[in-house]
Amino acid sequence: MQNFIEELTWRGMIHQMMPGTDELLASGMQTAYLGIDPTADSLHIGHLCGVMMLRHFQRCGHKPLALVGGATGMIGDPSGKSQERNLLDEATLAHNVACIKKQLAKFLDFDSDASNRAELVNNYDWMKDFTFLAFARDIGKHITVNYMMAKESVQKRLNGEARDGLSFTEFTYQLLQGYDFLYLYEHKGCRLQLGGADQWGNITTGSELIRRTNGGECFALTCPLVTKSDGRKFGKTESGNVWLDEERTSPYEFYQFWINVPDDDAKRYIKIFTSLTREEIEAIIDEHDTDPGRRILQKRLAEEVTVMVHSREAYERAVAASNILFGKATKESLLALDEQTLLAVFKDVPHYEVSREQVVGARAVDLMAETTPCFSSKGEMRKLTQGGGVQLNKEKLAAFDQIIGEGDLLDGKYLLVGQGKKKNYLVIVK
């Protein structure tokens, strides 16, 4: 069996680990779980480090359990939060759980006959019939308030970081998560819990609960919270989270996130977010360092993660869309873009909205220099057209007074106007 601890160590994916964890894993196939709260109907790349831990765990011959917190998701974990989450209803949580199941199947083997095939469990299944009185009597009596109060996640909220303090609902979260560990220990033989660095307090509550209820021995391992090289939070852009669902973040935008990371970040991320071997990664970094301008490292990182999360076809479409901005496109490549990707590619170029009556049947010079300010004057537009410097949908405009027809509209409502090699304008037909 491949050594899981050694694998995570060279990848920089271990933050804290209970003594004895490496000996446990060396003794044979083990079961570990990692929990994900279904607060949305998609994972985002902030979840990826934990999911990759499960992926490596399975590749090292062990059995991963992915726990989707249908019950704890109704509460909200206070760890790392400055205010209480909005609580979700049961129908919303059920929808979110179903969506996350599909995404996790891209990373883990749930369907083979292997003894270490992954399982997806939902803590709602064992919490839904647990009454408050039974939980307080059978579980709550084992963990003292003093123990729970000492947790860093609780202390931060109580010592001024929380605007509205810490609700009893959130306070119970660590006990609920602790019971998850106990349940999986008793019913699935799970002796190891994985999680992010901010989960250490919740995880150790679970191990303490197991020790106090039946004297069992269990273990914990956390990964560091991934940051950018400048210390800022990883996984967010100006528009928000980078999601794994292509309806929330298109494959093009997803690819662009990875292709644009700085060198220092790329050298860390390729270890954490891909399954490439140590030898492969070292070779890629060495090749990159000989000519950083070619961005070999970022290109390989973006390829690996985009293919893993979406597909090879989605990756190839994202690369083709990226090339459009650098003058390597044709009208055919523009027509191949779906509307979401088209808008993502040209989100930073000037947009002009016009009515259909102002476009169809109009002369190009009137549309580009009078109806819209793509050109400062008709004279400038005429001169550039004669010199071959004006493009319509990536094709040279044949004549300044060319008539625009319905057939020129991309997706029936867009025109891409190019001025020279670098300036582009998107005309949106309403």
C-alpha positions in Angstrom: 0.0 0.0 0.0 1.1 3.5 -0.8 1.9 5.5 2.4 -0.9 8.1 2.9 1.0 10.2 5.4 4.1 10.4 3.2 1.9 11.3 0.2 0.2 14.1 2.0 3.5 15.3 3.7 5.3 16.0 0.4 2.2 17.6 -1.0 2.1 20.1 1.9 -1.4 18.8 2.9 -0.9 18.1 6.7 -1.6 20.7 9.3 -2.2 18.7 12.5 -2.3 15.0 13.2 -2.9 13.0 16.3 0.0 10.8 17.5 -0.4 7.2 16.3 -2.2 8.1 13.0 0.6 6.9 10.8 0.9 3.6 12.8 -2.9 3.0 12.4 -2.7 3.5 8.6 0.4 1.2 8.3 -1.5 -1.6 10.0 -3.8 -2.2 7.0 -6.8 -0.8 5.2 -8.6 1.8 7.3 -11.8 3.8 7.0 -11.8 7.6 7.3 -14.4 10.2 6.8 -14.6 13.9 5.9 -17.7 16.0 6.4 -19.1 18.6 4.0 -22.1 20.8 5.0 -24.5 21.2 2.0 -25.0 25.0 2.4 -25.2 25.3 -1.4 -26.1 23.0 -4.3 -22.4 22.9 -5.4 -19.0 22.5 -3.9 -16.5 25.3 -4.6 -12.7 25.1 -4.8 -12.5 25.9 -1.1 -13.7 22.3 -0.6 -11.2 20.8 -2.9 -8.3 20.3 -0.5 -10.5 18.1 1.7 -11.9 16.2 -1.2 -8.4 15.6 -2.5 -7.4 14.2 0.8 -10.2 11.6 0.4 -9.1 11.0 -3.2 -5.5 10.3 -2.0 -6.7 8.2 0.9 -8.6 5.9 -1.5 -5.6 5.8 -4.0 -3.5 4.7 -1.1 -5.7 1.6 -0.6 -8.0 2.9 2.2 -11.7 3.3 2.4 -13.1 6.9 2.3 -16.5 8.0 3.6 -17.8 11.3 2.3 -20.3 12.6 4.9 -22.8 15.1 3.6 -24.2 16.9 6.6 -27.9 17.0 5.9 -28.5 17.3 9.7 -25.5 19.5 10.7 -26.2 21.7 7.7 -29.4 22.7 9.4 -27.4 24.1 12.3 -24.3 25.8 10.8 -20.7 25.4 12.0 -19.4 28.5 13.9 -15.8 27.5 13.1 -14.1 30.4 11.2 -17.3 32.4 11.1 -18.0 35.8 12.5 -21.8 35.5 12.4 -24.5 32.8 12.3 -25.4 31.2 9.0 -28.8 31.4 7.5 -30.6 28.1 8.4 -31.8 26.0 5.4 -35.0 24.1 5.2 -35.2 20.4 4.7 -36.2 20.5 1.0 -33.3 22.9 0.1 -30.8 20.7 2.0 -32.1 17.5 0.2 -31.6 19.2 -3.2 -28.1 20.4 -2.2 -27.1 16.9 -1.0 -28.2 15.3 -4.3 -26.1 17.8 -6.3 -23.0 17.4 -4.2 -23.2 13.6 -4.5 -22.9 13.9 -8.3 -19.8 16.1 -7.9 -18.0 13.9 -5.5 -18.4 10.9 -7.9 -15.9 12.7 -10.2 -13.2 12.4 -7.5 -13.9 9.1 -5.7 -14.7 5.5 -6.8 -18.2 4.8 -5.4 -19.2 2.1 -7.9 -16.5 -0.6 -8.2 -16.4 -3.9 -6.4 -13.2 -2.9 -4.6 -13.1 -3.4 -0.9 -12.1 0.2 -0.4 -14.8 1.7 -2.6 -16.0 5.0 -1.3 -19.4 5.5 0.4 -21.5 8.6 0.8 -23.3 9.0 4.1 -25.7 11.6 5.3 -25.9 12.3 9.0 -29.6 13.2 8.6 -30.2 9.5 8.2 -29.2 8.8 11.9 -30.2 12.1 13.4 -33.7 12.5 12.0 -35.3 10.2 14.6 -33.1 11.3 17.5 -35.2 13.3 20.0 -33.7 16.2 21.8 -34.2 14.5 25.2 -32.6 11.3 24.0 -29.6 13.2 22.6 -29.2 15.2 25.7 -29.4 12.1 27.9 -27.3 9.6 25.9 -24.7 11.9 24.3 -24.7 15.3 26.0 -23.9 13.8 29.4 -20.5 12.7 28.2 -19.1 16.1 27.2 -18.9 18.9 29.7 -19.7 22.5 28.9 -16.2 23.4 30.2 -14.7 21.2 27.5 -16.9 22.7 24.8 -16.3 26.3 25.9 -12.5 25.8 25.7 -12.6 25.2 21.9 -11.0 28.0 19.9 -14.0 28.3 17.5 -16.2 29.0 20.5 -13.8 31.4 22.2 -13.3 33.5 19.1 -17.1 34.0 18.8 -17.4 34.9 22.5 -14.5 37.2 22.7 -15.7 39.9 20.4 -15.4 38.5 16.9 -19.1 37.8 16.7 -21.5 40.6 16.2 -24.4 38.8 17.8 -22.6 36.3 20.1 -22.9 32.6 19.7 -26.4 31.0 19.6 -27.2 27.7 21.5 -27.9 26.2 18.1 -24.4 26.8 16.9 -22.9 25.9 20.3 -24.4 22.4 19.9 -22.7 21.9 16.5 -19.5 20.4 17.8 -21.5 17.8 19.8 -23.5 16.9 16.7 -20.3 16.5 14.7 -18.8 14.5 17.5 -21.7 12.2 17.4 -21.2 11.7 13.7 -17.7 10.3 14.5 -19.1 8.1 17.2 -21.8 6.7 14.9 -19.4 6.0 12.0 -16.9 4.4 14.5 -19.6 2.1 15.8 -21.4 1.3 12.5 -18.6 1.7 9.8 -15.4 0.9 11.7 -14.2 4.4 11.0 -11.3 5.4 13.2 -10.0 8.5 11.4 -11.6 11.8 10.7 -10.2 14.2 8.1 -10.9 17.9 7.8 -9.6 21.4 7.4 -7.5 23.1 10.0 -10.5 25.0 11.3 -12.2 21.7 12.1 -9.6 20.5 14.7 -11.8 21.5 17.7 -14.9 19.7 16.3 -12.9 16.6 15.4 -11.2 16.3 18.8 -14.7 16.6 20.4 -15.7 13.5 18.4 -12.6 11.5 19.5 -13.2 12.5 23.1 -16.8 11.4 22.8 -15.7 8.0 21.5 -13.2 7.6 24.3 -15.7 8.5 27.0 -18.6 6.4 25.7 -16.8 3.1 25.0 -13.1 3.6 25.5 -12.3 3.4 21.8 -9.2 4.8 20.2 -9.5 7.0 17.1 -7.5 9.6 15.3 -7.6 12.9 13.4 -5.7 14.6 10.6 -6.3 18.1 9.2 -5.1 19.9 6.1 -4.0 23.5 6.1 -6.4 26.2 5.0 -5.1 27.1 1.6 -4.3 30.7 1.0 -2.8 32.8 -1.7 0.9 33.8 -1.5 -0.1 37.3 -0.4 -2.1 35.8 2.5 -5.5 36.4 1.1 -8.3 33.8 1.1 -8.0 31.2 -1.6 -10.8 30.4 -4.0 -12.6 33.7 -4.3 -12.7 36.2 -7.1 -14.2 39.6 -7.5 -17.5 37.9 -8.4 -17.4 35.5 -5.5 -16.6 31.8 -5.1 -15.2 29.6 -7.9 -17.8 26.8 -8.0 -17.5 23.3 -9.4 -21.0 23.6 -11.0 -20.6 24.9 -14.5 -23.9 26.8 -14.2 -22.4 28.8 -11.4 -18.8 29.1 -12.8 -18.4 28.2 -16.4 -15.5 25.9 -17.4 -13.9 28.8 -19.1 -13.9 31.0 -16.0 -12.8 27.9 -13.9 -9.9 27.4 -16.3 -9.0 31.1 -16.2 -8.8 31.0 -12.4 -6.0 28.4 -12.5 -4.2 29.7 -15.5 -3.8 33.1 -13.9 -2.4 32.1 -10.5 1.2 33.4 -9.7 4.1 31.1 -10.0 4.6 30.6 -6.2 0.9 29.7 -5.8 1.0 27.4 -8.8 3.9 25.4 -7.3 1.8 24.7 -4.2 -1.5 24.2 -5.9 -0.3 21.6 -8.4 0.7 19.4 -5.4 -2.5 19.9 -3.6 -5.1 19.9 -6.3 -3.8 17.2 -8.8 -3.0 13.6 -8.6 0.3 13.9 -10.5 3.2 12.1 -9.0 6.1 13.8 -7.2 8.4 13.1 -10.1 6.0 14.5 -12.7 5.4 17.7 -10.6 9.2 18.2 -10.0 9.8 17.8 -13.8 7.0 20.3 -14.6 8.4 22.9 -12.1 11.9 22.5 -13.4 10.8 23.0 -17.0 8.7 26.0 -16.0 11.6 27.6 -14.2 13.8 27.5 -17.3 11.3 29.8 -19.1 8.6 31.2 -16.7 7.1 33.3 -19.5 5.7 30.2 -21.2 3.6 29.5 -18.0 4.0 25.7 -18.4 3.2 25.2 -14.8 -0.1 27.1 -14.8 -1.1 25.5 -18.1 -0.6 22.0 -16.7 -2.3 22.9 -13.4 -5.3 24.4 -15.2 -5.5 21.3 -17.5 -5.4 18.8 -14.7 -8.0 20.5 -12.5 -10.4 21.4 -15.3 -10.4 17.9 -16.7 -10.9 16.4 -13.3 -13.8 18.7 -12.3 -15.5 19.0 -15.7 -14.2 16.9 -18.6 -11.5 16.8 -21.3 -14.0 18.3 -23.8 -14.8 21.2 -21.4 -11.1 21.8 -21.0 -10.5 22.0 -24.7 -13.4 24.4 -25.1 -12.0 26.6 -22.4 -8.6 26.7 -24.1 -10.2 27.5 -27.4 -12.2 30.3 -25.8 -9.1 31.7 -24.2 -7.4 31.9 -27.5 -10.1 34.1 -28.9 -8.9 37.0 -26.8 -5.4 36.7 -28.3 -6.4 37.0 -31.9 -6.2 33.3 -32.7 -9.9 32.8 -33.4 -12.2 32.6 -36.4 -15.9 33.2 -36.8 -16.4 29.4 -36.5 -14.7 29.4 -33.1 -16.9 32.2 -31.9 -20.0 30.4 -33.1 -18.9 27.3 -31.2 -19.1 29.2 -27.9 -22.2 28.8 -25.8 -23.8 32.1 -24.6 -22.4 31.7 -21.0 -18.8 31.3 -22.3 -19.2 34.0 -24.8 -20.2 36.5 -22.2 -17.5 35.3 -19.8 -14.8 35.7 -22.5 -15.8 39.2 -23.2 -17.0 40.3 -19.8 -14.2 42.9 -19.5 -14.6 44.5 -23.0 -17.0 47.5 -23.5 -20.7 46.4 -23.9 -23.2 48.4 -25.9 -26.9 47.6 -25.9 -28.9 48.5 -29.0 -32.3 47.6 -30.4 -32.7 45.1 -33.2 -34.1 47.8 -35.5 -30.9 49.8 -35.1 -28.8 46.8 -36.2 -30.4 44.6 -38.8 -30.3 46.3 -42.1 -28.0 49.1 -40.8 -24.7 50.1 -42.4 -21.6 49.0 -40.4 -20.3 52.5 -40.3 -23.5 53.9 -38.8 -23.7 51.1 -36.2 -20.1 51.3 -35.1 -19.5 55.1 -35.1 -22.9 56.6 -34.6 -25.3 54.2 -32.8 -22.4 52.9 -30.7 -19.1 54.6 -29.8 -16.9 51.7 -31.0 -15.1 54.4 -33.2 -14.8 58.0 -32.5 -16.0 59.0 -36.0 -17.2 57.6 -39.3 -14.0 58.9 -40.9 -11.8 57.0 -38.5 -13.9 53.8 -39.0 -13.8 54.2 -42.8 -10.0 54.7 -42.8 -9.4 51.7 -40.5 -11.7 49.5 -42.6 -9.8 50.3 -45.8 -6.6 49.3 -44.0 -8.0 46.0 -42.9 -8.1 47.0 -39.3 -11.8 46.4 -38.5 -13.2 43.0 -37.7 -16.8 41.8 -37.4 -17.0 38.6 -35.5 -13.3 38.0 -36.0 -13.5 38.4 -39.8 -12.2 41.5 -41.6 -14.9 43.9 -42.5 -15.1 43.9 -46.3 -16.5 47.5 -46.6 -17.2 50.3 -44.2 -20.8 50.5 -45.5 -21.4 46.7 -45.4 -25.0 45.9 -44.4 -25.5 44.1 -41.1 -27.9 41.1 -41.4 -29.6 38.6 -39.1 -27.0 36.1 -40.1 -24.2 38.2 -38.6 -25.6 37.9 -35.1 -23.9 35.4 -32.7 -26.6 33.4 -30.8 -29.1 35.7 -32.6 -28.2 38.7 -30.4 -24.5 39.5 -30.3 -21.9 41.2 -32.5 -18.2 41.3 -31.8 -16.5 44.4 -33.2 -12.7 44.4 -33.4 -10.5 47.5 -33.8 -6.9 46.5 -34.6 -5.5 43.5 -32.7 -6.3 44.3 -29.2 -9.5 46.3 -28.9 -12.9 44.6 -28.9 -16.5 45.7 -28.3 -19.5 43.6 -27.7 -22.8 44.8 -29.2 -25.8 43.3 -27.5 -29.0 43.3 -29.5 -32.2 43.7 -27.5 
